[in-house]
Amino acid sequence: SAEREMTGVGLTWEFLRGKTVLNAGAGRGDFGAEAENKGVKAISLEKYPADDDEATAKIASGAYAVGDAFNMPFAEGTFDVVMAFAAPPTTWTESKEEVVALIEEYLRVTKLGGEVRFGSGAGLFLGSIFRTELNNERPGWGELPPEQRVRLIEEKEEAFLREHFSDSDVEIIRTESETRPAYCVIRKSGEQSL
C-alpha cells in the first residue's frame, strides 16, 4: 500500500505536498494512484509492469512509466523526491558497483536540494552484499548473535554510502519499528556533480 511504502522511507503526505515525486520500483503503482488523490504530483516507474487493463490505463495517463532504474527516461533534476521501498537498491542489485550506479542515476534525476530515500522493509539495505563480505573477512561471523551481525552489516552499509556519496548528505534513520527499522536519506547538495 502507499502508506506502507511511505512509512518505510519516512515520508508523509504533508511533506510531499508541492513536490514532484518519483516512486522507483513501483510495482502496480498504488503509491502513484494514492498520491494523485492526495494532490501530490508523482510518477511511478516500473521495469516489469502488470499486463492488464488497469496497468495499461496507468501508463497511458503519464503517471506510470515503464523503464529501467539504471537508465531512467527522465531529464536531470526532474524530481524533488525519489523514493524506492523494497526496490532497487535494496533488492535486485548484486554488487556494490550496481548499487553506486543506481543511486547515481537516482541522484541524476533529483533536483538540487532534493532527496533520494530508500528502505527494504527489513532494515538492511544492502545486506546480502555485505553479509557475504563479512563472512569472508571474519571467520565465525555467522555464529555471532543476530543483533550483532545486523549491527556489523549496518555499519558497513553506512560507511559504504558515506564514502561513495560524500558530496551529498547521507543519513541512515533508525526507527522503533520492528518491521521497518531503518531507511536511508541522501540529500543532493549544490556541490553534487554527476
Order of alpha helices (4+ residues) and beta strands (2+ residues): alpha-alpha-beta-alpha-beta-alpha-beta-beta-alpha-beta-alpha-alpha-beta-beta
